[in-house]
Amino acid sequence: MPASCPICEQPIPSTAAHCSVCGFPTGLAIEGLRSNDTAEPTAPTSDGPALAEPVRARPVSAPPSPEEELNAAISRDLRSKMLLVRELGREAPDLTSELCQAALSEADGRISEALAILRSAQDRLGSDTDELIQRRFTELTERRESLERTGAKVALKNDLRSAREAIEAGEREEAIRALAEIDRQLTQFESDWRGLQGLLAQVEGLKNEAAELSIPLGEISSEVDEIRQKLREPDLTEETLDAVAQEAAQTLMLLHEAIPAALTEELDRDEKVLDRYPEDHIASAIAKRLHLEATRHLKKGRFTEAVRTVQDLRRELSELEVAAAASPAAAARPTPPAAPAETEDETLARLLKKARSLAARIRSLPPDSDIAREAAIQIREATEFLRSRNLSDADQTLTRLMRILSSDFSRS
């Protein structure tokens, strides 16, 4: 690969397909330089010192003619304009074929023919560029209108007006740069808007679920309304959208804190209600199972599932209360005498026996199942409570564990 172009004698990188100045293809450069090769010195003989042939001086190339200089200037101008038009996308016109054809014609000495090719390429580049500019302007206008139909009033009216004025005045370079900047802003805004809409959908979903459960949200509801109001303002900018997105993310975080706290308090109250029913009470079995499912969903952060399960649990508890109030047998049944109070040692012995029995049932569960993992956590907590003689919490934990195992057994 020669180091310089045989046409304009400019350096040629080894990886370049064409000369960066005149556009001459590097694949033909060897032919162009072959006439300039110098003779090699003759090899030495055994009779005496080597005799070298005189090295021919490299011929001095004639200065370029005015037509050649014009061709080089047009080639440079076409390449710079091609690079600029490429900012409008992949549909930008490509004149590589014409530049190569002109370089080959000039290399064969057909200077006028090369100039005609370059002039024709100039005309095509101008017409194709005008068409592409107008098409891009129309596309950007439609994209902005599409955003407005979704509620986003982007502050690009002045930018589009400036671009249109540049197009009408025939200022191609200024119009291309303006349209490229508008495209960048619209692309970024469209991406941010889609992300914000997804964030607001999560906020609205959690807000509605909290409203269904009558969970007080305080100032969170007003913050959601303020976010919606800001998005309805005209001339939204990237900075405004970013600020609103941060507020929406903060509101979502507050909802993630408020809803679990309210559900946890309600489930704790429901657990005390369910503790009044014995383990073999059939009517309360569904409510106990729903309570376990809601607790499990809440621990795993599945708020939507937790809300739905709590709603079902409320209905079951309401039916239990209605059934208990309407049962005359339950009202007429005399209250059984209270059992004698257990001593601390008796309670400890009873809970230890209960813990051993439940541990045996846990060992029969599939080791990789969710129920086995949750039961193992509960039995460890109960063991710690028993070790520290916290018998009340140990009893509650073992009771909860018994419900978990009973729920799994009823489902299987």
C-alpha positions in Angstrom: 0.0 0.0 0.0 1.6 3.3 -1.0 2.1 6.0 1.6 0.8 8.9 -0.5 -1.8 9.6 -3.2 -0.5 9.6 -6.8 -3.0 12.4 -7.6 -2.6 15.0 -4.8 0.4 13.4 -3.0 -1.4 13.6 0.3 -0.7 10.9 2.9 -3.0 7.9 2.7 -3.7 5.8 5.9 -3.2 2.1 5.3 -6.8 1.3 6.1 -8.4 4.0 3.9 -10.4 3.0 0.8 -10.0 6.5 -0.8 -7.8 9.5 -0.6 -9.2 11.9 2.0 -8.4 14.9 -0.2 -9.3 14.0 -3.8 -11.2 10.8 -3.3 -8.8 8.6 -5.5 -9.3 4.9 -4.7 -6.2 3.5 -2.9 -6.6 0.2 -4.7 -5.4 1.9 -7.9 -2.6 3.8 -6.2 0.1 1.2 -7.0 -0.6 1.7 -10.8 -0.2 5.4 -10.4 3.1 5.1 -8.6 4.6 2.3 -10.7 6.2 4.8 -13.2 8.0 6.5 -10.3 9.8 3.4 -9.0 13.6 3.7 -8.9 16.0 1.1 -10.1 17.6 -1.3 -7.6 21.4 -1.4 -7.5 23.1 -4.4 -9.1 24.4 -7.2 -7.0 28.2 -7.4 -6.2 30.3 -9.7 -8.4 33.2 -11.8 -7.5 35.6 -9.8 -9.7 35.4 -6.5 -7.9 33.2 -4.1 -6.0 29.6 -3.8 -6.9 28.7 -1.4 -9.6 25.4 0.4 -9.0 23.3 1.8 -11.8 22.6 5.5 -11.5 19.5 6.2 -9.6 16.9 8.0 -11.7 15.6 11.1 -10.2 11.9 11.1 -9.3 10.1 13.3 -11.8 8.7 16.4 -10.4 4.9 16.5 -10.8 3.4 19.4 -12.7 1.4 21.8 -10.6 -2.4 21.1 -10.7 -4.4 22.9 -13.3 -7.2 25.2 -12.4 -9.7 22.5 -13.3 -7.9 20.0 -11.0 -7.9 22.5 -8.2 -11.6 23.1 -8.7 -12.3 19.3 -8.7 -10.4 18.9 -5.4 -12.3 21.8 -3.9 -15.7 20.4 -5.0 -14.8 17.0 -3.6 -13.9 18.4 -0.2 -17.1 20.4 -0.2 -19.3 17.4 -1.1 -17.7 15.3 1.7 -18.2 17.9 4.3 -21.8 18.3 3.3 -22.4 14.6 3.3 -21.1 14.4 6.9 -23.5 17.2 7.9 -26.5 15.7 6.2 -25.9 12.4 8.0 -27.0 14.0 11.2 -30.6 13.7 9.9 -30.5 9.9 9.8 -29.6 6.9 7.7 -31.7 8.2 4.7 -29.0 10.9 4.0 -27.8 10.9 0.4 -24.5 9.1 -0.3 -22.2 10.3 -3.1 -19.4 7.9 -2.6 -20.0 6.3 -6.0 -19.8 9.7 -7.8 -16.7 10.7 -6.0 -14.9 7.4 -6.9 -16.0 7.8 -10.6 -14.7 11.3 -10.7 -11.4 10.3 -9.2 -10.9 7.5 -11.7 -11.8 9.9 -14.6 -9.3 12.4 -13.3 -6.6 9.7 -12.9 -7.0 8.8 -16.6 -6.6 12.4 -17.5 -10.3 13.2 -18.2 -10.4 16.3 -16.1 -13.4 17.8 -17.7 -15.4 14.6 -17.4 -14.5 14.4 -13.6 -15.7 18.0 -13.2 -19.0 17.2 -14.9 -19.5 14.3 -12.6 -18.8 16.4 -9.5 -21.2 19.1 -10.7 -23.9 16.6 -11.2 -23.3 15.2 -7.7 -23.6 18.7 -6.3 -27.0 19.2 -7.9 -28.2 15.8 -6.7 -27.0 16.4 -3.1 -28.8 19.7 -3.0 -32.1 18.4 -4.2 -31.9 15.2 -2.0 -31.0 17.3 1.0 -33.9 19.7 0.5 -36.3 16.8 0.3 -34.8 15.1 3.4 -35.0 18.4 5.4 -38.6 18.9 4.5 -39.5 15.3 5.4 -37.7 15.4 8.7 -39.4 18.7 9.6 -42.8 17.1 8.9 -41.9 14.0 11.0 -40.7 16.1 13.9 -43.9 18.2 13.8 -46.0 15.1 13.9 -44.0 13.6 16.8 -44.5 16.8 18.8 -48.3 16.8 18.1 -48.4 13.1 19.1 -46.9 14.0 22.4 -49.4 16.7 22.9 -52.2 14.3 22.4 -50.9 12.2 25.3 -50.9 15.4 27.5 -47.2 16.5 27.0 -47.0 20.0 25.7 -43.3 20.2 24.8 -41.6 23.6 24.6 -40.4 23.2 21.0 -42.7 25.7 19.1 -40.0 28.3 18.9 -37.3 25.8 17.8 -39.6 24.4 15.0 -40.4 27.9 13.9 -36.7 28.8 13.7 -36.1 25.6 11.7 -38.9 26.4 9.3 -37.6 29.9 8.7 -34.1 28.5 7.9 -35.7 26.1 5.5 -37.7 28.8 3.7 -34.6 31.0 3.5 -32.6 28.1 1.9 -30.1 28.0 4.8 -29.5 24.3 4.6 -26.7 23.9 7.2 -28.6 26.0 9.8 -31.8 24.0 9.1 -30.0 20.7 9.4 -28.4 21.6 12.8 -31.7 22.9 14.1 -33.6 19.7 13.1 -30.9 17.5 14.5 -31.2 19.3 17.9 -35.0 19.1 17.9 -34.8 15.4 17.1 -32.4 14.8 20.1 -34.7 16.7 22.4 -37.8 14.9 21.2 -36.2 11.5 21.5 -35.1 12.2 25.1 -38.5 13.7 26.0 -40.4 10.7 24.5 -38.2 8.3 26.6 -38.6 10.3 29.8 -42.4 10.7 29.2 -42.9 7.0 28.8 -40.9 6.3 32.0 -42.9 8.9 33.9 -46.2 7.5 32.7 -45.2 4.1 34.0 -44.2 5.6 37.3 -47.5 7.5 37.6 -49.4 4.3 36.8 -47.8 2.6 39.8 -48.6 5.6 42.0 -52.3 5.6 40.9 -52.6 1.9 41.3 -51.3 1.9 44.9 -53.4 5.0 45.7 -56.6 3.3 44.4 -55.9 0.1 46.3 -55.3 2.2 49.5 -58.6 3.9 48.9 -60.4 0.6 48.5 -59.2 -0.4 52.0 -59.8 3.1 53.4 -56.2 3.5 54.3 -55.5 7.1 55.2 -52.9 8.6 52.9 -52.8 12.1 54.3 -50.8 14.5 52.1 -49.9 11.8 49.6 -53.2 12.3 47.7 -52.6 16.0 47.3 -49.1 15.4 46.1 -50.4 13.1 43.3 -52.8 15.8 42.3 -50.1 18.4 42.2 -48.0 16.2 40.0 -50.8 15.9 37.5 -51.4 19.6 37.6 -47.7 20.3 36.7 -47.9 18.0 33.8 -50.8 19.9 32.4 -48.8 23.1 32.2 -47.8 24.3 28.7 -44.2 24.3 27.4 -42.8 21.4 29.3 -39.0 21.2 29.3 -36.6 18.4 30.1 -35.7 20.0 33.4 -39.4 20.3 34.4 -40.0 16.7 33.4 -37.0 15.5 35.4 -38.2 17.4 38.5 -41.7 15.9 38.2 -40.3 12.4 37.8 -38.3 12.8 41.0 -41.5 13.9 42.8 -43.4 10.9 41.5 -40.7 8.6 42.6 -40.7 10.1 46.1 -44.5 9.8 46.2 -44.3 6.1 45.2 -41.8 5.5 48.0 -44.1 7.1 50.5 -46.9 4.8 49.3 -44.7 1.8 49.7 -44.2 2.9 53.3 -47.7 3.9 54.2 -49.6 0.9 52.7 -47.6 -1.9 54.4 -47.7 -0.1 57.7 -51.5 0.1 57.6 -51.9 -3.5 56.4 -49.6 -4.8 59.1 -51.6 -3.0 61.8 -54.9 -4.5 60.4 -53.4 -8.0 60.1 -52.2 -7.8 63.7 -55.8 -6.9 64.9 -57.3 -9.7 62.7 -54.8 -12.2 64.2 -56.1 -11.4 67.7 -59.7 -11.9 66.5 -58.8 -15.3 64.9 -57.0 -16.4 68.0 -60.4 -16.6 69.7 -61.4 -19.5 67.5 -60.0 -23.0 68.2 -57.8 -24.7 65.7 -60.6 -27.2 64.8 -63.1 -24.4 64.1 -64.2 -25.1 60.5 -66.0 -21.8 59.8 -62.8 -19.8 60.6 -60.5 -21.9 58.5 -60.8 -19.8 55.3 -60.2 -16.6 57.2 -57.1 -18.0 58.9 -55.8 -19.1 55.5 -56.4 -15.7 54.0 -54.7 -14.1 56.9 -51.6 -16.2 56.3 -51.6 -15.5 52.6 -51.9 -11.7 53.1 -49.1 -11.8 55.6 -46.9 -13.7 53.1 -47.7 -11.3 50.3 -46.9 -8.4 52.5 -43.5 -9.8 53.5 -42.6 -10.4 49.9 -43.6 -6.9 48.8 -46.5 -8.0 46.7 -48.7 -5.1 47.7 -51.5 -5.6 45.1 -51.9 -9.3 46.1 -51.8 -8.3 49.8 -54.6 -5.7 49.3 -56.8 -8.2 47.4 -56.3 -10.8 50.1 -57.1 -8.4 52.9 -60.3 -7.4 51.1 -61.3 -11.1 51.0 -60.3 -11.5 54.7 -62.5 -8.6 55.7 -65.5 -10.3 54.0 -64.8 -13.6 55.8 -64.4 -11.9 59.2 -67.7 -10.0 58.6 -69.5 -13.3 57.8 -68.0 -14.9 60.9 -69.3 -12.0 63.1 -72.8 -12.2 61.5 -72.9 -16.0 61.9 -71.8 -15.7 65.6 -74.5 -13.0 66.3 -77.2 -15.0 64.5 -76.5 -18.3 66.2 -79.0 -18.8 69.1 -77.1 -21.8 70.3 -74.0 -19.8 70.8 -75.9 -17.2 72.7 -77.6 -19.7 74.9 -74.6 -21.9 75.6 -73.3 -21.2 79.1 -69.8 -20.0 79.4 -67.6 -22.8 80.4 -65.7 -22.4 83.6 -62.3 -21.0 83.2 -59.4 -23.4 83.3 -57.0 -23.2 86.1 -54.1 -21.0 85.4 -50.9 -22.8 84.3 -47.7 -22.3 86.1 -44.7 -21.0 84.1 -43.1 -24.4 84.1 -46.3 -26.1 82.9 -46.6 -23.6 80.1 -43.0 -24.1 79.1 -43.5 -27.9 79.0 -46.6 -27.6 76.9 -45.0 -25.2 74.4 -41.9 -27.4 74.1 -44.1 -30.4 73.4 -46.0 -28.3 70.8 -42.7 -27.1 69.2 -41.3 -30.6 68.9 -44.5 -31.8 67.3 -44.5 -29.0 64.8 -40.8 -29.5 64.0 -41.6 -33.1 63.1 -44.3 -31.9 60.7 -41.9 -29.4 59.1 -39.3 -32.1 58.3 -41.9 -33.8 56.2 -42.4 -30.8 53.9 -40.6 -30.4 50.5 -37.3 -28.7 51.5 -37.3 -26.2 48.6 -40.9 -25.1 49.0 -42.0 -21.6 50.2 -44.0 -23.2 53.0 -40.9 -25.1 54.3 -38.8 -21.9 54.3 -41.4 -19.9 56.1 -42.1 -22.7 58.6 -38.4 -22.9 59.4 -38.3 -19.2 60.1 -41.2 -19.5 62.4 -39.8 -22.4 64.4 -36.5 -20.7 64.8 -38.3 -17.6 66.2 -40.3 -19.8 68.6 -37.2 -21.5 69.8 -35.5 -18.2 70.5 -38.6 -17.1 72.5 -38.6 -20.3 74.5 -34.9 -20.0 75.2 -35.4 -16.5 76.6 -38.6 -17.6 78.4 -40.7 -15.2 76.4 -43.7 -17.6 76.6 -46.4 -15.3 75.3 -44.6 -14.5 72.1 -43.5 -18.2 71.7 -47.1 -19.3 72.0 -48.3 -16.8 69.4 -45.5 -17.8 67.0 -46.3 -21.5 67.4 -49.9 -20.8 66.9 -49.1 -18.9 63.7 -46.9 -21.8 62.6 -49.7 -24.3 63.2 -51.9 -22.2 60.9 -49.3 -22.2 58.2 -49.0 -26.0 58.3 -52.8 -26.4 58.5 -53.3 -24.1 55.5 -50.7 -26.1 53.5 -52.4 -29.3 54.4 -55.9 -28.0 53.4 -54.6 -26.8 50.0 -52.9 -30.2 49.3 
